[in-house]
């Protein structure tokens, strides 16, 4: 049973009931209302909405910008997490606090700031030979800005738990820094890196505030799914907005579910074994005379 001899929080069942009540009010009831409204939509309406060219264009743009944003945020976030965890330098506290700024800052302010910087006449955009604002590239930059805290904060505890003696042992055995990273550090970090990647991509799929200004909401070019939902609501098309919301919810849930399945299969020791054995040179057996 769900009991223990000692608990920091008294009253397990009371705490569980309180938690489930708030979870139902904040998460489950809104989702249930969304599913209930969607259940009244006829099949021909659903097919008509999903086959709409504008929706398919927005879905394609949302998927590939979210993927590239999550990939970039995961790569840069890994370097940031490693630097903040393993090195000491001037301004470390400042950089560490600035990483959480996108979580505290209203996303609309971030979108206005990024648009001001990367617009064709902006502080950075005026010096670039290509256009950033009002293009998919600008959308990716806005998504990276918002999602990079997820990757950094996810990786930091795992990096802290990796003892320095592991790297020192590999060095004494003659391993190069690249070999130490590929065969030892990377397998330990990869499952957690996947978690950060999935969180960043799921967050990017639903991002609106930081994207709405830098995207300019051009149909078939820079219109993503959240912007299309708001556009449907402005037109009082609640059925279309509900279908798009359900589509985003299903995609995000499927992404997180798939990543969890991959993490269950990819354990650090399995990954170490796979990388090590797949990189070993294969020798052919020779018959003895």
N, C-alpha and C positions, 0 to 999 in steps of 0.2 A: 504493500500500500504506500501511499504518498505521505509517509510519516517519518519522523526522525527524532532522535533523542534530544537533540539540541538545535534550536533555530534562532538566528539573530532576530528575525521578524516573528513576533508571537502570533499564534492563531493561524495555522496553515490554511484551513478551509475559508476563514474570513478573508485572508489575503488573496486567496485564489478567486473567490467570488467577486471581490472588489476589482481585481485585475481584469477578469473576464467581462464584468459589467462595463468598465471603461473601454475595453477593446471592442465590445459590441456597439457601444454608442459612437465611437470615433471611426471605426474601420468597417465592421461587419454590417451594420444597419445601412450606411450609405451605399455600400456595394450591393446589398440585397435589394435596395430600392432601385438601383440601376438595372439589375438583372430582371426585376419585376416589370419595370417599364419596357425593357427590351423584349420581354416575352409576349407583349401584345403586338409586336411588329410582324406583319405578314411576310411570308417567304418571298413573294414577288417584290415587295418593298425592299427587303434586305438585299436581294440580288441586284436590284436596280441601283441601290446606294453603293454597294461594293464594286460594281462594274463601272462606276463613274470615273472618267479619265482624270478629273482633277484630284479625286481621292487617291487613285493609284499613283499619280505623280507625287503627291505629298507623302504617301507611304514609302515610296522608293527613296525619296530625298531624306526622310526622317531616319530610315534604317541605315543608309550608308554614311550619313553625317554623324549619327550616334555611334556607329562602329568605329569610324576613324577618330572621333573625339575621345571615346573610351580607350582606344589603343594608345593615342598620344598621351592622354592623362595617366595611363598606367605606366608608360615608359618613363615620362618625366617625373611622375610621382615616386617611382622606384628609386631614381637617382636622389631625389629630395629626401626621401625617407632614410636612405643609406647615409647621406651626408649629415643629416640631423641626428642620427643615432650613433654613428661611429666616429664622428670628427667634432672637434671643438674649434671655433673660429669666431672672430669679432662679428657681432650682429646676429648670432645664432638665435637668441631669444626673440629678436625682432622678426626674423624670417619665420620662426616657428609660430608666432602669433598671427602673422600675415596669412599663413596657409588657411586658417579658419575664417578669414575675412569673407570669402564667398558665401559661407553658411550664415553669417550674421548680417551681411549686407543685403538690402532688398535687391532682387534680381533686376528690377527695372532700372535702378541706378547703375548697375553693372552694364546693362545694355546701352544706356545713354553714354556712359563713359567710353565703352569700346567703340561705339559708332563715332563719337567725337574724335577718337584717336585714329581710326582706320578709314574714315571717310576720304574721298578723293582730295579734299582740301584740308584734311586733318593733320595733326602733328606728325603722325607716322605715315599715314596713307599718301600724303603729298610727295614723299620721297621714294615710295615703292614704284617699281616699273609695271606693276600689275594691280588690278583692283581687288580689294579685300571686302570692304563693306558692300552690302547688297548682292553678295554672291554666296554660294555654298561654303566657300572658304571662311567667310566671316561667321557663318553659323557654327562651323567646327571650332573656331577660336572661342566664341562665346560659350559653347558647351564645355570646352576644356577648362576654361576659367571657373565654371561652376562645379565641375566634377572632380577636379584634382584633389580636394581635401579627402574624398572618399578613398582614393588609392593610397595617399600618404598615411592617413590614420589607420588604415587596414594593415599596412605592411610594417609599420613601426614596432608593434609589440613582438612580431615574429623575428625581426632583425635583432631586437634586444635580447631575445632568447637564444640566438645562435652564439655559442661561446667563441671567444677569440682563439682558444686552444685548437679548434678545428682547423682554422686557417694556418696556424703555426705548425700543426702536425703535417698538413699537406705540403707546406713549404719545406720542412725538414726531409720529407720523402722525395723531394725533387720536383714537385708540381709547380708549374708556372701560374701566375695570377689568373690567366684565362682558364687554365685547366681547373683551378680551385673553384672558380665561379661556375663553370659548366657542369662539373661532376659533383660538387658538394653544395655550394650556396644555392644555385638555381633550383635543384630538386626540392630543397627545403622551402623555398619561397614560392614556387610555382602554384600550389593549391591556393594559397592566400592571395597571390597575384590574380588568379582567376576570379576570386571573390571580389576584389577591388574592381576588376574589369567589368564584371556583371553589374555591380552596383552603379558604376559610372555610366554604363550603357543604358540601364533602366532609368536612371535619373535624366540622361540626355533625351530619351524618348519623350519624356513628359515636360521638358523645359519650355517655358514660354517667355518669362519676363526679360531675360537677357538676350533672347533671340529676336523678339518682335521688332526691335528698333533697327538692329543691324541687318536683318533679313529683308526689310522693306515690303514683305508680304506680296511678292509678285507671283501670281498663279502660274503653275507649271515650271517655275524657275527657283524661287526661294520661299515657297509656302510649305511649311511642315504641318504635321498633324495637329498639334495643339493650336496653332494659328487657325487652321481650318475649322476646328471645333468652335472657337470664338466667333469666327465668321458665320458659321451655321446658326449660332445662338443669336447673333445680331439680326439674322434674317428670320428669326422665330421658327427655324427648322429644327425642332427639338428631336424629332426622330432621327435625322441625319447625325446630329451631334451625339446622340446616345449610341448609335451604331459605331461611330468612330471611336468613342470612348471605350466601348466594349472591345473593339479591335486592339486598341492600345493596351488595355488591361490584359487581354489574352497573350499578346506578344511579350509583355513584360513578365508575366507569370511563367510562360513557357521558357523564356530566357533564364530566369532564376532557377527554375526546376531543372533545366538541362545542365546548368553549371553545377548544381548540387550533386547531380548524378555523376558528372565527370569527377568532381572532387572525391566522391566516395570510392571511385575506382582508382584514381591517381593518388596513391599515398606516396610520401617522400621516399620510403625505402624501395617501392616499386619503380619509381622514376629514376632513382640512383642506379638500380640494377639495369634498367632498360638502356639508359644513356651509356653506362659503362660497357655493357656487353655489345651494344650496337656499334661502339666506336673501336672495339678491339680488332686488330688485324686478323683476318681469317687465313689460316695456314692449311695447306693441302696435305693430306696424309700420304706419305710415301711408303710403298711396300719395302720391307727389308729384304736384302738379297738372300 
